Amino acid sequence: MKKKQLATTIKKIILGCSLLMMVSVMEGCANMHMSTSVGVGMSFGPYGPSVRPVMNVGVYSGGRW
Amino acid sequence: MQKKSLLFLFVTLMLWACKPVQYPAITESPTEDYRYHEFVWHELGTANMTRASQFYSDLFGWEISEVSRADRDYRIITNNGKPIGGIIRIANGQKNQWVGVLSVEDATAKMNDATTNGANALVGTTSIPGRGTMAIMKDGQGAVYGIMHSQSGDPPRSRNENEWLWMELWSDNVDESVQHYQHTFGYEITEREDDGKPYWVMTTDDVPAMGVTKNPAENMTTQWIPYIKVSDPAAMAGRVRALGGDVILQPRDDIRNGTVAVVTDQDGAIFCLQKWDQ
């Protein structure tokens, strides 16, 4: 009798854990993500920041006016 | 009966699991107020989320946290609890870059206007649950910017320290740049001059929204540069260096009376630190 109860309890625990794992794995499965929908598209390419900038102070006078 | 209950539970959990990730709004609370054609949000693109988060939280005291277990590649930046920007993972091999986001009434219509005026859509109009609709554009000179219609309205203008103060376009071709933004967003342009150096201010509804200057970086092409308000640019530049960033231009008396420093984070994103007393 006790063995049967133990087996049932173990089954319930396994089922519960399986559900939680599936929820964890599938969370957000059907929706867009910022990182995949936007981030991967932000490719700055050869014209993006790729070198250490060298400032020409004869040109620069920036900042808020 | 028990099997039916379990099946119901299973289906319910699966539906719950597949609910869309809700991203934080760009405002603390809904404002229903819009500042169209002003920069209202900033995203840092980085291949190294952890390092970037550490750098900016150490430098400005920003709080940076994940928004969902389902998207570990996006983080929200808050300053004293107020959302001010995001950090988003980009592909490995690219250096960091800040991307300013302009408020627009209709993201799709404005994306089409921008492409008509010479821009490319790096990311077409995308609906972000909880946030609104946005697109990422690259203008004809190569400068990247975002456009967004926020579903919660836009945040009010900030005068707080360690927050966004200004956006400036460093352009290899000022005429073409100004034309793109003027034709797309309808800005009025005012030309100024400081010590013989020309500067263009773009205003919308009489509000100075951004500046344009000839590109002072000799080895970089056109790009938008964000300015962050600080009380002591020299001290902050020192902190940038101590945290592993780079100081491109120390404050100098002959440039805006020593109120501006140009720096980069450890992975190359340029930004400026400016003291601003108004």
Contacts between the chains, C-beta under 8 A, distances in Angstrom:
chain1	res1	chain2	res2	distance
A	15	B	6	7.3
A	19	B	9	7.4
A	19	B	10	6.6
A	19	B	13	5.6
A	22	B	13	7.4
A	22	B	14	7.1
A	22	B	17	7.1
A	23	B	13	5.5
A	23	B	14	7.6
A	23	B	16	7.3
A	23	B	17	4.4
A	24	B	69	7.5
A	26	B	14	6.5
A	26	B	17	4.4
A	26	B	18	6.2
A	27	B	17	4.9
A	27	B	18	7.7
A	27	B	68	8.0
A	27	B	69	6.3
A	27	B	70	4.5
A	28	B	17	7.8
A	28	B	18	7.3
A	28	B	19	7.8
A	28	B	20	7.3
A	28	B	21	5.0
A	28	B	68	6.9
A	28	B	70	3.0
A	28	B	71	6.7
A	29	B	17	6.9
A	29	B	18	5.0
A	30	B	18	4.3
A	30	B	20	7.6
A	31	B	18	7.3
A	31	B	19	7.4
A	31	B	20	3.6
A	31	B	21	5.9
A	31	B	129	6.7
A	32	B	20	7.5
A	32	B	126	6.8
A	32	B	127	7.4
A	32	B	128	7.4
A	32	B	129	7.7
A	33	B	21	6.4
A	33	B	70	7.0
A	33	B	71	4.3
A	33	B	73	7.2
A	33	B	74	7.0
A	34	B	23	6.2
A	34	B	71	6.1
A	34	B	73	7.5
A	34	B	74	4.1
A	34	B	86	7.4
A	34	B	88	5.8
A	34	B	128	6.4
A	35	B	71	5.6
A	35	B	72	7.9
A	35	B	73	3.1
A	35	B	74	5.1
A	35	B	88	6.0
A	35	B	89	5.1
A	36	B	73	7.6
A	37	B	123	7.2
A	37	B	126	5.1
A	37	B	128	7.9
A	38	B	43	7.9
A	38	B	88	6.3
A	38	B	123	5.3
A	38	B	126	6.1
A	38	B	128	7.8
A	38	B	134	7.3
A	38	B	136	6.6
A	39	B	45	6.8
A	39	B	73	6.2
A	39	B	74	7.3
A	39	B	88	4.2
A	39	B	89	5.0
A	39	B	90	5.3
A	40	B	90	7.0
A	40	B	91	6.2
A	41	B	122	5.1
A	41	B	123	3.7
A	41	B	136	6.2
A	42	B	43	8.0
A	42	B	45	4.5
A	42	B	88	7.0
A	42	B	90	5.0
A	42	B	97	7.7
A	42	B	99	6.8
A	42	B	122	6.2
A	42	B	123	6.9
A	42	B	136	5.9
A	42	B	144	7.2
A	43	B	90	7.3
A	43	B	91	6.6
A	43	B	94	6.9
A	43	B	122	6.7
A	44	B	45	7.4
A	44	B	90	8.0
A	44	B	94	5.8
A	44	B	95	7.7
A	44	B	97	5.5
A	44	B	144	6.3
A	47	B	142	3.8
A	47	B	221	4.4
A	47	B	222	7.6
A	47	B	223	8.0
A	48	B	94	6.6
A	48	B	95	6.9
A	48	B	97	5.9
A	48	B	142	7.9
A	48	B	144	7.5
A	48	B	223	7.5
A	49	B	95	4.5
A	49	B	96	7.2
A	49	B	97	5.5
A	49	B	220	6.8
A	49	B	223	7.3
A	49	B	264	7.8
A	49	B	268	4.6
A	49	B	269	6.6
A	49	B	270	6.5
A	50	B	95	6.2
A	50	B	268	7.6
A	51	B	219	5.2
A	51	B	220	6.6
A	52	B	219	7.9
A	52	B	246	6.6
A	52	B	248	7.5
A	52	B	264	7.7
A	52	B	268	7.9
A	53	B	217	4.0
A	53	B	218	7.9
A	53	B	219	6.6
A	53	B	220	5.3
A	53	B	248	5.2
A	53	B	262	7.5
A	53	B	264	7.4
A	53	B	270	6.3
A	54	B	217	6.6
A	54	B	218	4.7
A	54	B	219	5.2
A	55	B	216	5.4
A	55	B	217	6.1
A	55	B	218	7.6
A	55	B	248	5.6
A	55	B	249	4.8
A	55	B	262	6.3
A	56	B	216	4.9
A	56	B	217	7.5
A	56	B	218	5.3
A	57	B	216	7.4
A	57	B	249	7.1
A	57	B	252	7.1
A	57	B	254	7.5
A	57	B	255	6.6
A	58	B	197	7.9
A	59	B	197	6.4
A	59	B	213	7.4
A	59	B	214	5.2
A	59	B	215	7.5
A	59	B	216	4.3
A	60	B	197	7.3
A	60	B	213	7.1
A	60	B	216	3.5
A	60	B	249	7.2
A	60	B	255	6.4
A	60	B	262	7.9
A	61	B	194	4.4
A	61	B	195	6.1
A	61	B	197	4.0
A	61	B	199	6.5
A	61	B	213	7.2
A	61	B	255	5.9
A	61	B	256	6.5
A	62	B	168	5.3
A	62	B	170	7.8
A	62	B	199	7.5
A	62	B	211	6.9
A	62	B	213	5.4
A	62	B	216	7.2
A	62	B	225	7.5
A	62	B	227	8.0
A	62	B	255	7.9
A	62	B	256	7.5
A	62	B	260	6.5
A	62	B	272	6.9
A	63	B	166	6.7
A	63	B	168	7.5
A	63	B	211	8.0
A	63	B	227	6.3
A	63	B	256	4.9
A	63	B	259	6.6
A	63	B	260	4.5
A	63	B	272	6.8
A	63	B	274	4.9
A	64	B	165	5.5
A	64	B	166	3.7
A	64	B	208	7.8
A	64	B	211	7.3
A	64	B	227	6.1
A	64	B	274	6.2
A	64	B	276	5.8
A	65	B	192	6.3
A	65	B	199	7.0
A	65	B	201	5.7
A	65	B	208	6.5
A	65	B	211	6.6
